[in-house]
């Protein structure tokens, strides 16, 4: 079973440096973040071995949130080989995430 990857400053560049990554910047107190959490877990399973599905808890990793210019959550950034290729702010449908990931694979 696939599982999303919790990112920290120590592993961020290593994980997102190659291939396609979805990075969900979230916080435990954020309602829309909790709403899309099950979707992120499903994506981790469906894209296992094809894309990195990751989460960053902005309460615990404030430096990463600042570094990537996160102003509101949830913010989902899409990375390919370490470069940001797109981002979405706010809750979206699972299909929107799937389409976006597939467009970068």
C-alpha positions as CSV (number, residue, x, y, z in Angstrom):
1,X,0.0,0.0,0.0
2,X,1.4,3.4,-1.0
3,X,1.9,6.1,1.6
4,X,2.5,9.7,1.2
5,X,5.9,11.0,2.3
6,X,6.2,13.6,5.1
7,X,8.7,16.2,4.0
8,X,11.2,18.0,6.2
9,X,14.1,20.4,5.3
10,X,16.3,17.3,5.5
11,X,14.6,15.2,2.9
12,X,12.7,17.8,0.7
13,X,15.2,18.2,-2.1
14,X,16.2,14.5,-2.1
15,X,12.6,13.4,-2.5
16,X,11.5,16.1,-4.9
17,X,14.7,16.2,-6.9
18,X,13.8,13.6,-9.5
19,X,10.6,12.6,-11.2
20,X,7.2,14.1,-10.5
21,X,6.1,15.2,-7.0
22,X,2.9,16.5,-5.6
23,X,3.6,18.4,-2.3
24,X,0.6,19.3,-0.1
25,X,1.3,22.1,2.3
26,X,-1.2,21.7,5.1
27,X,-1.9,22.2,8.8
28,X,-3.9,20.1,11.3
29,X,-6.3,23.1,12.1
30,X,-7.1,23.7,8.5
31,X,-10.6,22.5,7.5
32,X,-10.0,22.3,3.7
33,X,-6.7,20.5,4.4
34,X,-8.5,17.8,6.4
35,X,-11.1,17.6,3.6
36,X,-8.5,16.6,1.0
37,X,-6.3,14.5,3.3
38,X,-8.1,11.2,2.2
39,X,-7.7,12.2,-1.5
40,X,-3.9,12.7,-0.9
41,X,-3.7,9.2,0.7
42,X,-5.6,7.7,-2.3
43,X,-3.2,9.4,-4.7
44,X,-0.2,8.0,-2.8
45,X,-1.6,4.6,-3.4
46,X,-2.5,5.1,-7.1
47,X,0.7,6.8,-8.1
48,X,3.1,4.6,-6.1
49,X,6.2,4.1,-8.2
50,X,5.1,6.8,-10.7
51,X,5.1,10.0,-8.6
52,X,6.0,11.2,-5.2
53,X,2.9,12.2,-3.1
54,X,4.1,14.3,-0.2
55,X,2.9,16.4,2.6
56,X,4.4,19.3,4.6
57,X,2.9,20.2,7.9
58,X,3.3,24.0,7.8
59,X,3.0,24.3,11.6
60,X,6.1,22.0,12.0
61,X,8.0,23.0,8.9
62,X,7.6,26.8,8.8
63,X,10.9,27.3,7.1
64,X,9.8,25.2,4.1
65,X,6.5,27.1,3.9
66,X,8.4,30.4,3.8
67,X,11.0,29.0,1.3
68,X,8.2,28.0,-1.1
69,X,6.2,31.2,-0.6
70,X,3.1,29.4,0.9
71,X,0.6,32.1,1.9
72,X,-2.5,30.1,2.3
73,X,-3.3,26.4,2.8
74,X,-3.9,24.0,1.4
75,X,-1.4,24.9,-1.3
76,X,-0.4,22.0,-3.6
77,X,2.7,22.4,-5.6
78,X,3.7,20.1,-8.4
79,X,7.4,19.6,-9.0
80,X,9.3,17.8,-11.8
81,X,13.0,17.1,-11.3
82,X,13.2,19.6,-8.5
83,X,11.5,22.5,-10.3
84,X,8.1,23.8,-9.5
85,X,5.9,23.3,-12.6
86,X,2.5,24.3,-11.2
87,X,0.5,24.9,-8.1
88,X,-3.1,24.9,-6.9
89,X,-4.4,26.8,-3.9
90,X,-7.4,25.5,-1.9
91,X,-9.2,22.2,-1.9
92,X,-9.8,20.6,-5.4
93,X,-11.3,17.4,-6.7
94,X,-9.3,14.2,-6.8
95,X,-9.7,14.2,-10.6
96,X,-8.1,17.7,-10.8
97,X,-5.1,16.3,-9.0
98,X,-4.9,13.2,-11.1
99,X,-5.1,15.2,-14.3
100,X,-2.4,17.5,-13.2
101,X,0.0,14.7,-12.1
102,X,-0.6,12.8,-15.3
103,X,0.2,16.0,-17.4
104,X,3.7,16.0,-15.9
105,X,4.4,12.2,-16.1
